[in-house]
Amino acid sequence: MDFKPEAQSALKKKVSLPVVGGILGAAALFGLVNNSVLMTDAGYTYVHQNNLTGDLDVFNQPGIHFRMPFLSKITKYDQVITVSYGNTTGEDFYQRLPAIQVRFADTYVGEIPVTFRFKLSQDPESIIKMHREFRNNSNLIDALLVKNARNVTVITATQYTGEEFFQGGLNQFKSKLGDQLRDGIYMTERRQVEVEQIDLAPVGVNQNNSNQLQRTQQLVWKTVPMLDAQGNPKRQDNPLRQYGIAVTQVTIGDPKPEGQLDKLLTDKKRLVADRIRAIQEQETSKAQAETEQLRKEIQRTREVQDAQRNKELAIIAQQKEVEVARQIAEREIVEVEKNKRLAEVDKEKELAIAEANLAIQKANALSAEYEAKAILAKGRAEAEILKAKYDAYGANRDVYLAELNRDVSTALYNNLKNYQVEMPKNYFGGEGGKMTTNLDVITGFGALGILEQSEKLANQAKP
């Protein structure tokens, strides 16, 4: 089906109008949503200004917040701001400021590179007050932080002389600078004061402390803080306090003095070096002279000590000989005394033995005497007992003999009850076993017959 060119153009118009309307509607919806939502990041403080009601809202934490679309304004502040003077490596413009030029109390000029870190308040009222006066982050840095930091640095420098600052007063300067930034600038007055300086004592030939440091006083005009009744410095109002801005860090770089002050410091350094060199040479000469004198004293002392040592050695040798002789004599005396004592001991021992033997013999004699008396008394008693016994036996002779025979019979019975006597079967008679006569033979055979007959009777008597 073919369309004419006029029909095709009308069809295209009908199709493109809804598409364009949809795209425009989506874009309007996206713009509406985008202007209705605020996404906050960490490290920043956002001030939301509602132009319809005139209200101001502060957002310190990261998150998503709703705002009036198309009728509100968002101002972004850095919560931590770094202001650096004399640092050319920073990323922001307020970190590429030139070093602060200051003038000291003795009219010398110097450049001090210094870096400050400030932290904004978390109090919404303080943030709103700060926003009303400075309106944005750049105005806050330029109109308040940069100028106030420079002003406090310049005022603090007037409280020091150039020499005092560059000869060890940098740390104290940093402390006072941070103190005045946090709590307010000192109320000062210009007054002539004595400045204490530490320097080497003048070089002198007969001066023992020429190499020591000494304190000197110098009158100069300085800006001196005014003190209250309690001895604390009076202060001006701190412009950062009303906005709750805190100073968290003060860092000072390498300050540079002006040419005239640098030349003065260099000349003074050279003079001090020359003075130290002169003192060192003087001390070296003095030390060499003292060393030579000490060497001579050592040599003389050594010779005196050697002579004294030889004298002492001779005395010691004589004392040694005397001591040896004395010890030998004492040893001989000891030997004689020992022999004498040993002889006395031997004699005492012999005497003690003799006395002991005498005592033993006396005891033995006395014991023998008593023993003899005891034996004699015992013998007499036994004799009297025996006499009485035999007298009793004599008076009862028959009874005694009967008892004696009874005892003999009992003993024989006890000893011979199992004793058997066998009659001999053979007879040997005569001298040398020979029968001499016939009578002897007959008698022997008769005896044998009697014995045999007795054996038979004994056997028959047995049950």
C-alpha positions in Angstrom: 0.0 0.0 0.0 1.6 3.2 -1.1 1.3 6.6 0.7 1.6 9.9 -0.9 4.3 12.3 0.4 1.8 14.5 2.0 0.3 11.6 4.0 3.7 10.4 5.1 4.7 13.9 6.5 1.4 14.1 8.4 2.0 10.6 9.9 5.5 11.6 11.0 4.2 14.6 12.8 1.6 12.6 14.6 4.3 10.1 15.8 7.0 12.7 16.8 4.8 14.9 19.0 4.1 12.3 21.7 7.7 11.2 21.8 8.9 14.7 22.3 6.3 15.4 24.9 7.4 12.3 26.8 11.0 13.2 26.7 10.2 16.7 27.9 8.1 15.4 30.7 10.8 13.0 31.8 13.3 15.8 31.8 11.0 18.0 33.8 10.4 15.2 36.3 14.1 14.5 36.6 14.8 18.2 37.2 12.1 18.3 39.8 13.5 15.3 41.6 17.0 16.6 41.4 16.1 19.9 42.8 14.1 18.3 45.6 16.9 16.1 47.0 20.2 17.2 48.5 22.9 14.5 49.0 25.6 15.7 51.5 29.2 14.4 51.8 31.4 13.9 54.8 33.8 16.8 55.6 31.4 19.5 54.5 28.7 21.7 56.1 25.7 22.6 53.9 23.4 25.6 54.5 20.0 25.2 52.9 18.2 28.5 52.3 14.5 28.3 51.6 13.7 31.3 49.4 10.0 30.8 49.9 9.9 30.9 53.7 13.3 32.5 54.3 14.4 29.6 56.7 18.0 28.4 56.9 18.8 24.7 57.6 22.3 23.3 58.4 23.4 19.8 57.4 26.7 18.5 59.0 26.4 14.8 58.4 26.4 12.8 55.1 23.0 11.7 53.9 20.0 12.5 51.8 17.9 15.6 52.6 14.8 17.1 51.0 14.7 20.8 49.9 12.3 23.2 48.2 12.7 22.6 44.5 13.7 25.6 42.4 13.1 27.9 45.3 16.1 27.1 47.5 19.8 27.7 47.5 22.6 25.4 48.9 25.9 26.9 50.2 28.8 24.5 50.8 31.5 25.1 53.5 34.6 23.1 54.3 34.5 21.8 57.9 38.3 21.9 58.1 40.2 24.7 56.3 43.9 25.0 55.9 45.5 28.4 55.3 49.1 28.3 54.3 51.5 31.2 53.9 54.7 30.4 52.0 53.6 27.0 50.7 53.5 26.8 46.9 52.6 23.1 46.7 49.0 23.4 47.8 46.0 22.7 45.6 43.7 25.6 46.6 44.3 29.2 46.1 44.3 29.9 49.8 47.1 27.4 50.2 49.4 29.3 47.8 49.7 32.6 49.8 53.1 34.3 50.1 55.0 34.1 53.4 53.9 36.7 56.0 56.2 39.7 56.2 56.6 40.9 59.8 58.5 43.7 61.6 60.1 42.9 64.9 60.5 45.1 67.9 64.0 46.3 66.9 62.6 47.3 63.4 64.2 44.4 61.6 62.0 42.7 59.0 61.6 39.0 58.3 59.4 36.5 56.4 57.7 33.7 58.3 56.1 30.8 56.4 53.3 29.5 58.6 50.3 27.2 58.1 47.0 27.3 60.1 44.3 24.7 60.3 40.8 25.9 61.3 37.8 23.7 62.2 34.2 25.1 61.7 31.7 24.7 64.5 29.0 22.0 64.5 26.5 24.3 66.1 23.8 25.2 63.6 23.2 28.7 65.1 26.9 29.5 64.8 27.0 28.3 61.2 23.9 30.3 60.3 25.4 33.4 61.9 28.7 32.9 60.0 26.7 32.3 56.7 24.7 35.5 57.2 27.9 37.5 57.4 30.2 35.8 54.9 27.6 34.1 52.6 30.1 31.5 51.1 33.2 29.5 51.8 35.6 31.8 49.8 34.4 35.0 51.5 34.9 33.2 54.9 38.5 32.3 54.1 39.5 35.7 52.5 37.6 38.0 54.8 38.1 36.2 58.1 40.6 33.4 58.3 43.4 34.7 56.0 43.3 38.3 57.4 42.9 37.2 61.0 45.8 34.8 60.8 48.0 37.4 59.1 47.0 40.1 61.7 47.8 37.9 64.7 51.1 36.8 63.2 52.2 40.4 62.6 51.1 41.5 66.1 52.9 38.6 67.8 56.1 39.4 65.9 56.2 42.9 67.5 56.7 41.2 70.9 60.1 39.9 69.9 63.3 41.4 68.6 64.9 40.0 65.4 67.9 38.6 67.2 65.7 37.1 69.9 63.4 35.5 67.3 66.2 34.0 65.1 68.4 32.9 68.1 66.0 30.4 69.7 62.7 32.2 70.2 60.9 30.4 67.4 59.2 27.8 69.6 58.0 30.5 72.1 56.7 32.6 69.2 54.7 29.6 67.9 53.2 29.0 71.3 52.1 32.7 71.7 50.8 32.8 68.1 48.6 29.7 68.7 47.4 31.1 72.1 46.4 34.5 70.7 44.6 32.8 67.7 42.5 30.6 70.1 41.8 33.0 73.0 42.3 36.5 71.6 45.1 38.9 70.9 47.0 40.4 73.9 46.3 44.0 74.8 49.8 45.5 74.6 51.8 48.6 75.3 55.2 49.7 74.0 57.7 49.8 76.7 61.5 49.7 77.1 62.5 46.4 78.7 65.6 44.5 79.4 66.3 41.6 77.1 68.4 38.8 78.5 70.9 37.4 76.0 73.3 34.5 76.3 76.8 35.2 75.0 80.4 34.1 75.5 82.4 35.9 78.2 85.1 38.3 76.9 88.5 36.7 76.0 91.2 37.4 78.6 94.6 36.1 79.2 94.1 35.4 82.9 90.4 34.5 82.7 89.5 31.0 83.6 85.8 31.2 82.4 86.5 32.7 79.0 85.0 29.6 77.3 81.8 29.7 79.3 78.4 31.3 78.4 77.2 34.2 80.4 73.9 36.2 80.5 73.9 39.8 79.5 71.2 42.5 79.7 70.2 44.8 76.8 67.6 47.6 76.8 65.2 47.5 73.8 61.7 48.8 73.0 59.2 46.0 72.8 55.4 45.5 72.6 54.7 44.0 76.0 51.3 42.3 77.0 49.3 44.1 79.6 48.4 42.0 82.7 45.4 42.0 84.9 45.2 41.8 88.7 45.7 38.0 88.6 48.8 38.3 86.4 47.1 37.0 83.3 47.4 38.9 80.0 44.5 41.1 79.0 43.0 40.1 75.7 40.9 41.6 72.9 37.8 39.9 71.6 38.6 36.9 69.4 36.7 37.2 66.1 36.7 33.5 65.6 35.0 32.7 68.9 31.6 34.2 67.9 31.4 31.8 65.0 32.7 28.8 67.0 35.8 28.4 64.7 38.6 26.6 66.5 42.4 26.7 65.6 43.6 23.0 65.7 47.1 23.4 64.4 49.8 26.0 63.9 53.0 25.0 61.9 55.9 27.4 61.2 58.4 26.7 58.5 61.9 28.1 58.0 61.7 31.9 58.6 64.0 34.2 56.6 65.4 37.5 58.0 66.0 40.6 55.9 69.5 41.2 54.5 70.7 43.6 57.2 69.5 41.3 60.0 70.9 38.3 58.2 74.3 40.1 57.9 74.1 41.1 61.6 73.4 37.5 62.6 76.2 36.3 60.2 78.7 38.7 61.6 77.8 37.9 65.1 78.1 34.2 64.3 81.5 34.9 62.7 82.6 36.9 65.8 81.4 34.2 68.1 83.3 31.6 65.9 86.4 33.8 66.0 86.0 34.2 69.7 85.6 30.5 70.2 88.6 29.9 68.0 90.7 32.3 70.0 89.4 30.8 73.2 90.3 27.3 71.9 93.8 28.5 70.9 94.2 30.1 74.3 92.9 27.0 76.0 95.1 24.8 73.8 98.2 26.8 74.7 97.2 26.8 78.3 96.5 23.1 78.2 99.9 22.5 76.5 101.7 24.5 79.2 99.7 22.7 81.9 100.5 19.4 80.2 104.2 20.1 80.1 104.2 21.2 83.7 102.2 18.2 84.6 104.7 16.0 82.7 107.5 17.5 84.8 105.5 17.0 87.9 104.9 13.4 86.9 108.6 12.8 86.3 109.6 14.4 89.6 106.9 12.5 91.4 108.0 9.3 89.7 111.6 9.9 90.8 110.5 10.7 94.3 108.4 7.6 94.3 111.3 5.5 93.0 113.6 6.8 95.8 110.9 6.3 98.4 110.3 2.8 97.0 114.0 1.9 97.2 114.2 3.2 100.7 111.1 1.3 101.7 112.4 -1.9 100.0 115.7 -1.6 102.1 113.7 -1.0 105.2 111.4 -3.9 104.3 114.5 -6.2 103.7 116.0 -5.3 107.1 112.6 -5.8 108.8 112.4 -9.1 107.0 115.8 -10.3 108.3 114.9 -9.1 111.8 111.6 -10.8 111.6 113.1 -14.1 110.3 115.7 -14.0 113.2 112.9 -13.3 115.7 110.8 -16.1 114.3 113.8 -18.5 114.4 114.4 -17.6 118.1 110.8 -17.9 118.9 110.7 -21.3 117.2 113.7 -22.5 119.2 112.1 -21.2 122.4 108.9 -23.0 121.4 110.9 -26.2 120.8 112.6 -26.0 124.2 109.3 -25.3 125.9 107.7 -28.1 124.0 110.4 -30.7 125.0 110.3 -29.4 128.6 106.6 -29.7 128.6 106.7 -33.2 127.1 109.2 -34.4 129.8 106.9 -33.0 132.4 104.0 -34.7 130.8 105.9 -38.0 130.7 106.8 -37.7 134.4 103.3 -36.7 135.3 102.0 -39.7 133.3 104.4 -42.1 135.1 103.5 -40.6 138.4 99.8 -41.0 137.6 100.4 -44.6 136.5 102.3 -45.4 139.7 99.6 -43.7 141.8 97.0 -45.7 139.9 98.9 -49.0 140.4 99.3 -48.2 144.1 95.6 -47.6 144.4 94.9 -50.8 142.5 97.3 -52.8 144.7 95.7 -51.3 147.8 92.3 -52.1 146.5 93.4 -55.7 145.6 95.0 -56.2 149.1 91.9 -54.9 150.7 89.8 -57.1 148.5 92.0 -60.1 149.2 91.7 -59.4 152.9 88.0 -59.2 152.8 87.8 -62.2 150.5 89.9 -64.3 152.9 87.7 -63.2 155.8 84.7 -64.2 153.7 86.2 -67.6 152.8 87.1 -68.2 156.5 83.6 -67.2 157.6 82.1 -69.4 154.9 84.3 -72.3 155.8 83.4 -72.0 159.4 79.8 -71.8 158.6 80.0 -74.8 156.2 82.0 -76.7 158.9 79.4 -76.0 161.5 76.6 -77.0 159.0 78.5 -80.2 158.1 79.2 -80.9 161.8 75.5 -80.4 162.6 74.6 -82.6 159.6 76.9 -85.4 160.7 75.8 -85.1 164.2 72.2 -85.5 163.0 73.4 -88.5 160.9 75.1 -90.0 163.9 72.1 -89.7 166.0 69.9 -91.3 163.4 72.4 -93.8 161.9 69.9 -96.5 160.8 67.6 -94.1 159.2 70.5 -92.5 157.3 71.8 -95.8 156.0 68.3 -96.9 154.9 67.9 -93.7 152.9 71.4 -94.1 151.5 70.7 -97.7 150.3 67.4 -96.4 148.9 69.2 -93.8 146.9 71.9 -96.2 145.7 69.2 -98.7 144.6 67.3 -96.0 142.8 70.4 -94.9 140.9 71.4 -98.4 140.0 67.9 -99.2 138.8 67.7 -96.1 136.7 71.1 -96.8 135.1 70.9 -100.6 134.8 67.3 -101.3 134.0 68.0 -101.8 130.2 71.3 -103.6 130.8 71.5 -107.3 129.7 74.2 -109.7 130.6 75.0 -112.6 128.2 76.7 -115.6 129.4 79.9 -116.5 127.6 79.9 -119.5 125.3 83.6 -120.1 125.3 86.1 -120.3 128.0 89.7 -119.4 127.8 91.6 -120.0 130.8 95.1 -120.2 132.0 98.0 -117.9 131.6 98.3 -116.8 128.0 95.0 -118.7 127.1 96.4 -122.0 127.9 94.9 -124.5 130.3 97.4 -125.5 132.9 95.7 -128.4 134.7 92.8 -130.7 134.2 91.1 -129.2 137.2 91.1 -125.9 135.5 89.5 -127.4 132.5 86.8 -129.2 134.4 86.1 -126.0 136.4 85.8 -124.0 133.3 83.4 -126.4 131.6 81.3 -126.5 134.8 81.0 -122.8 134.8 79.9 -122.8 131.2 77.2 -125.4 132.0 76.0 -123.3 134.9 75.8 -120.2 132.7 73.9 -122.1 130.0 71.4 -123.5 132.5 70.9 -120.0 133.9 70.1 -118.7 130.4 67.5 -121.3 129.8 65.8 -120.6 133.1 65.7 -116.9 132.2 64.2 -117.6 128.9 61.5 -119.8 130.4 60.7 -117.1 132.9 59.9 -114.6 130.1 56.1 -114.6 129.3 
